[in-house]
Amino acid sequence: MFRSFIAAALILIAPAFVFAQVNTGTISGVVKDSSGGVLPGASVKVVRDGANAAEASIDLIATGDGSYRSEPLAVGAYRVAASLDGFETTERRVAVGAGQTATADFTLSPARFSQSVVVTARRIEEAAQDVPIPVSVVKGDLVSDTGAFNVNRLKEMIPTVQFYSTNPRNSAINIRGLGAPFGLTNDGLEQGVGLYIDGVYYARPASATLDFLDVDQVEVLRGPEGTLFGKNTTAGALNVTTRKPSFTRGAEVEVNYGSLQFVQAKASLTGPLAKSWAGRISFSGTTREGTVFNTKTRDDVNNMNNVGVRGQLLYAPSAALAITLAVDDTRQRANGYTQVIEGVAPTLRPANPSRSAVR
């Protein structure tokens, strides 16, 4: 009775097992260097075409003889990439047939020593070495590590950049000493150095006093940039790029504390929302006690109170098209920009000068 049950079960399972074997295949290969030596420990990533990389990717490691072999895979087209520290990543496309083993061997070339920085100074992504204009680049990580959360702090890191501000209405960015004149107010004066965030021009000079939100890179372009950035860039431009939404879930939280009750909190959250849709939301808040005590009002002045939020929505239906919608709101409500009188110097002129003295 028991033997009959086992035999019947095998009869039922065998067709399904054979069907699974017929409709699957494997990928195998060897990873070598340019001299023909094997590269054990190389990483091999297998991704099925047309599928989400986060859901359909398989990570393999080359064995001691440089070989690798995947588990049974569904029939279809796959992208296979091999990588190893110190070598250039190489990718191939293979087709997995039913009951077959697709071969994908790799020969990795040594990585070229390169510290090229990708910039968008000419409205396209290219290496900074290929841009025929003077440009300085500050990455977002350095901006965060040094506490350069606005243009006023950023100027301390980049030579030839000056920022003057006695109040938001009287603020000016200068490069090489050129820009907008520094006077009482300059609301109606055109800037000489343009401030651009993700390609959007900020016309008001007070925008330079606001906090950065989720900065990825800051490019300082020196010299006239009117051809690509408009007439208000006769002395140069500040091109700020923010971090874009990602289809890989991620979150960042940063809190800084300093003297005078300085507290700065930053947070960023990104991830996929639906097929071809991703989102990102970022927040930044900065507070600090005043640096000057008003003896008449008994209040601390020149404090900080900045809050900003930025939301982005990315639609990427294909590798050749990406549309981003960004909305941000930033405010500054500080009791600041207080003018302090250093002292009163006595005049040497007589109170009532005589006529002869006037002559």
C-alpha positions, 0 to 999 in steps of 0.5 A: 500500500505504501509503495503504491502511494510513493509510486503514484506520487512520483508519477504525478511529480515527475512531469512537473519536475521535467517541465520545470527543467525544460523551461529553465536554463543556467548561465556560467562562465569564467572571469579573467584579467587581460593577461589570462589569469583568473580573478577569484572573488569577482562579483557577477550580477545577473539581471533579466531584461525588462524586469526591475533590477531590485527584484530580479537581480542575482548576485554571484561570486567567482570561485577560486578558479574564476568560474561562476554558475547560476541557479536555474533561471527562467528562459529569456534574455539577461544582462550579466555584469562582472566587476572587481575592485581595481578593474573596469566593470564589463557587461554582456547580454546572453539568452537563456534557452530551455535546458541549456547553459549560456556561456558568458566569459569576461576579461576585465581590464585594469581601471584607469586612474581617473578623478574626473568630475561630471558637471552640467556647466554647458547644460549637458553632463560632461567631465569637468576637464572637457569644459573650456571654462574656469569651473570649481566643483564642490560635492554635496558630501563636502558641503554637508561635512563642512557645514556650508548650508548656504551661499554665505558659508560656501564662499569660504570654500571657493576662491574668488567668490564673495558674498555680502549681505547686511540684510536679505534685500541688500545681498550680492554674490561677486566673483573676482570682485565683479557682480552687483554693487553693494549699497543700501538696497538692490531689489531693482538691480540686475545681478552680475552673478546668477544663482541657479538651482536645478537649472531654475534662475533665482532672481531675488538676491535674498535667495542666496541667504536661504539654506540649501536643500539636499544638495548633490553638487555646486558648480561655480562658473567664472566669467561671462555665462550669458550664452547658456545662463542669460544676461544676469551672469556677466561675472559668472554663475552658481549652478546648484544641483540637488539629489534626484529621486531614486528607484532604490529606497533610501533615507538620510537623517542628519542632526548637528549641534553647536554653540549658542544653541545651534541646532540643524536637522536634515532628513531625506527620503526617496524610493519608488512609488509605482512602475516608472515613478519615484519620489523624494522629499527633503527637509532642512531646519536651522535654529540658533540663539542671537549673537548680540544682546539688545540692552533696551529690548532685553532680547537676543538678536541676530539669531537664526530660524530657517525651515525648508522642504522640497518634494520631487516626483520623477517619471522615467518610462524609459532609459532615454526619457526622464521628467522631474517635477519639483516643488519647494518652500523655504522661509527665513524668520530671523531677528537678524541683520542688526547693525551694531555701533562700534563707537562714536569718534569726536570731531576735530572741527569747531562747533561754530567755525568762524568766517575766516576759518570757512574761507 
